[in-house]
Amino acid sequence: MSHLQRLSLPGTMLVLGILNVSTVLAVGIQDFPVSLPKDLILDSANILSRSTSSELTHRLESFGGSSVNARLITLKQLDYGTTLNQLGRSLIEHWTSDSNSENERLLLILLETQTNNAAIVVNKGLEEPLTNDLLDSTAKLTMGIPLREGERYRQASLSAIDRLEAVLNGNEDPGAPIQDEFIAPKSNIPTEEETAASNAFTWIVALLVVGTIVPMLTWWVFSR
């Protein structure tokens, strides 16, 4: 008899339910429209408020003027074995396969809420101004820092748009945000090394004292 057959009916339903939920949450290329969607934000993770969606939509509309198509995509969980960059590149190929002129300059910003990771991918029309190094730095630092520090999806998205837009407009790259270095407060509690050194010094002093006093006492006793 198999392990599944030995499970009780409630246990079997629970296992199947968990597997089904995991399958539903995972997102892959098959879950997206065949052609480039008109909506500039695809918030499948449901993490953006109505006001934030409106604000980001306005920024994406003005991003790069009419010559750039920018989309923001959020998702809760990726299909097993797929990375955000891989998904982004697949979507780029998927949505530009018809060689439509309006899709020649396409930029995708992707957010995964399960790991709070981000990725930014572009097609060939944007590879010269927006280099791979810039895209990686923007995803990992400009977006990654606010995501890791408190799931600040709005700030991460707006900061990425601001940085890429500056470069796209011919300005100098403003760079990634400076992450404050955490300096631990000085403690009065001795470290393990300090404790070990202190104990060693105490033993040395004790041995010197014993080595000096014992011979003197021995001499004094036998000299009487």
C-alpha positions as CSV (number, residue, x, y, z in Angstrom):
1,M,0.0,0.0,0.0
2,S,1.4,3.4,-0.9
3,H,2.0,6.3,1.5
4,L,-0.9,8.2,-0.1
5,Q,-3.3,5.3,0.4
6,R,-2.4,5.0,4.0
7,L,-3.3,8.6,4.7
8,S,-6.8,9.3,6.1
9,L,-9.2,11.2,3.9
10,P,-8.8,14.5,5.8
11,G,-5.0,14.1,5.6
12,T,-5.2,13.4,1.9
13,M,-7.3,16.4,1.3
14,L,-4.9,18.6,3.3
15,V,-1.9,17.4,1.3
16,L,-3.7,17.9,-2.0
17,G,-4.9,21.3,-0.9
18,I,-1.4,22.4,0.0
19,L,0.0,21.2,-3.3
20,N,-2.9,23.0,-5.1
21,V,-2.3,26.3,-3.3
22,S,1.4,26.1,-4.1
23,T,0.7,25.5,-7.7
24,V,-1.8,28.4,-7.8
25,L,0.7,30.8,-6.2
26,A,3.5,30.0,-8.6
27,V,3.7,32.2,-11.6
28,G,5.3,31.5,-15.0
29,I,5.3,32.7,-18.6
30,Q,2.0,30.9,-19.2
31,D,0.2,33.2,-16.7
32,F,0.7,36.3,-18.8
33,P,-1.1,37.7,-21.8
34,V,0.1,36.7,-25.3
35,S,0.5,40.3,-26.4
36,L,1.8,43.3,-24.5
37,P,-0.9,44.3,-22.0
38,K,-2.3,47.8,-22.2
39,D,-2.2,48.1,-18.4
40,L,1.1,49.5,-17.3
41,I,0.9,47.7,-13.9
42,L,0.3,44.0,-13.5
43,D,-0.1,43.7,-9.7
44,S,-0.8,39.9,-9.4
45,A,0.7,40.0,-5.9
46,N,-1.9,42.6,-4.9
47,I,0.6,44.7,-2.9
48,L,-0.1,48.1,-4.3
49,S,-2.8,50.4,-3.0
50,R,-5.1,52.2,-5.5
51,S,-3.3,55.5,-4.9
52,T,0.2,53.9,-5.3
53,S,-1.0,52.2,-8.5
54,S,-2.2,55.5,-9.9
55,E,1.0,57.3,-9.0
56,L,3.2,54.6,-10.5
57,T,1.0,54.4,-13.7
58,H,1.5,58.1,-14.2
59,R,5.3,57.8,-13.8
60,L,5.4,54.9,-16.2
61,E,3.4,56.8,-18.8
62,S,5.9,59.6,-18.8
63,F,9.0,57.3,-18.5
64,G,11.1,57.9,-21.6
65,G,8.3,59.8,-23.4
66,S,6.3,58.0,-26.0
67,S,9.3,56.0,-27.3
68,V,9.5,53.6,-24.3
69,N,7.0,51.0,-23.1
70,A,7.5,50.4,-19.4
71,R,5.7,47.9,-17.3
72,L,5.7,47.1,-13.6
73,I,4.9,43.4,-12.7
74,T,4.4,42.0,-9.2
75,L,4.1,38.4,-8.3
76,K,4.0,36.3,-5.1
77,Q,6.0,33.3,-6.2
78,L,7.9,32.1,-9.3
79,D,7.6,28.7,-10.9
80,Y,10.2,26.3,-9.5
81,G,13.6,26.7,-11.2
82,T,12.8,30.1,-12.7
83,T,14.5,33.4,-11.8
84,L,13.0,36.9,-12.2
85,N,15.6,37.7,-14.9
86,Q,14.6,34.6,-16.8
87,L,10.9,35.4,-16.6
88,G,11.6,39.0,-17.7
89,R,13.6,37.9,-20.7
90,S,10.9,35.4,-21.7
91,L,8.3,38.1,-21.5
92,I,10.4,40.5,-23.6
93,E,10.7,37.8,-26.3
94,H,7.0,36.9,-25.9
95,W,5.8,40.5,-26.3
96,T,8.1,41.7,-29.0
97,S,7.9,38.6,-31.3
98,D,5.5,40.4,-33.7
99,S,8.1,43.1,-34.4
100,N,5.6,45.8,-33.7
101,S,7.3,49.2,-33.8
102,E,5.7,50.3,-30.6
103,N,7.3,47.5,-28.7
104,E,10.9,48.1,-29.9
105,R,11.9,49.9,-26.6
106,L,10.4,47.8,-23.8
107,L,11.4,47.9,-20.1
108,L,10.0,45.5,-17.5
109,I,10.3,46.0,-13.7
110,L,9.6,42.8,-11.8
111,L,9.0,42.3,-8.1
112,E,8.6,39.0,-6.3
113,T,7.1,39.3,-2.8
114,Q,8.1,35.9,-1.5
115,T,11.8,36.7,-1.5
116,N,11.5,40.5,-1.9
117,N,13.7,40.4,-4.9
118,A,13.6,42.6,-8.0
119,A,14.7,42.4,-11.6
120,I,14.8,44.9,-14.5
121,V,15.1,43.7,-18.1
122,V,15.0,45.6,-21.4
123,N,15.0,44.7,-25.1
124,K,17.7,45.6,-27.6
125,G,16.3,49.0,-28.2
126,L,17.3,50.1,-24.7
127,E,20.5,48.1,-24.1
128,E,22.8,51.0,-25.0
129,P,21.6,53.7,-22.6
130,L,20.5,51.2,-19.9
131,T,23.4,48.8,-19.5
132,N,23.3,45.4,-17.7
133,D,25.4,46.8,-14.9
134,L,23.0,49.7,-14.4
135,L,20.0,47.4,-14.4
136,D,21.6,45.0,-12.0
137,S,22.6,47.8,-9.6
138,T,19.2,49.4,-9.8
139,A,17.4,46.1,-9.0
140,K,19.7,44.8,-6.3
141,L,20.5,48.1,-4.5
142,T,18.1,50.9,-5.5
143,M,15.2,48.5,-5.2
144,G,16.7,45.8,-3.0
145,I,17.5,48.0,0.0
146,P,14.0,49.4,0.6
147,L,12.5,46.0,-0.1
148,R,14.7,44.2,2.4
149,E,14.4,47.0,5.1
150,G,10.6,47.0,5.2
151,E,8.9,45.8,2.0
152,R,8.6,49.4,0.8
153,Y,7.3,48.5,-2.7
154,R,6.3,52.1,-3.6
155,Q,9.6,53.6,-2.7
156,A,11.5,50.8,-4.4
157,S,9.6,51.2,-7.7
158,L,9.7,55.0,-7.7
159,S,13.5,55.1,-6.9
160,A,14.1,52.7,-9.8
161,I,12.1,54.8,-12.2
162,D,13.9,58.0,-11.1
163,R,17.4,56.5,-11.5
164,L,16.7,54.9,-14.9
165,E,14.9,57.9,-16.2
166,A,17.8,60.2,-15.3
167,V,20.2,58.0,-17.4
168,L,17.7,57.7,-20.2
169,N,17.4,61.5,-20.4
170,G,21.2,61.8,-20.8
171,N,22.0,62.7,-17.2
172,E,24.7,61.2,-15.0
173,D,23.7,58.0,-13.1
174,P,22.7,59.2,-9.6
175,G,23.8,55.8,-8.3
176,A,22.4,53.5,-5.7
177,P,21.3,54.8,-2.3
178,I,23.9,54.8,0.5
179,Q,23.1,52.2,3.0
180,D,23.7,53.2,6.5
181,E,26.5,51.2,8.1
182,F,25.4,49.7,11.4
183,I,28.0,50.4,14.2
184,A,27.4,48.4,17.4
185,P,27.5,50.4,20.6
186,K,30.5,49.9,22.7
187,S,29.9,47.4,25.5
188,N,31.4,47.2,28.9
189,I,31.2,43.5,28.9
190,P,34.6,41.9,28.2
191,T,35.0,39.8,25.1
192,E,36.0,36.2,25.2
193,E,39.5,37.1,24.2
194,E,39.7,39.8,26.9
195,T,38.4,37.4,29.5
196,A,40.9,34.7,28.5
197,A,43.8,37.3,28.6
198,S,42.6,38.5,32.0
199,N,42.5,35.0,33.5
200,A,45.9,34.2,32.1
201,F,47.4,37.3,33.7
202,T,45.7,36.5,37.1
203,W,47.3,33.0,37.0
204,I,50.7,34.4,36.2
205,V,50.5,36.8,39.2
206,A,49.3,34.1,41.5
207,L,52.1,31.7,40.5
208,L,54.7,34.5,41.0
209,V,53.4,35.3,44.4
210,V,53.3,31.6,45.4
211,G,56.8,31.1,44.0
212,T,58.1,34.0,46.1
213,I,56.3,33.5,49.4
214,V,56.6,29.7,49.8
215,P,60.4,29.6,49.6
216,M,60.6,32.5,52.1
217,L,58.3,30.8,54.5
218,T,60.2,27.6,54.2
219,W,63.5,29.3,54.9
220,W,62.0,31.2,57.9
221,V,60.6,27.9,59.4
222,F,63.8,25.9,59.1
223,S,66.1,28.7,60.1
224,R,64.6,29.0,63.6
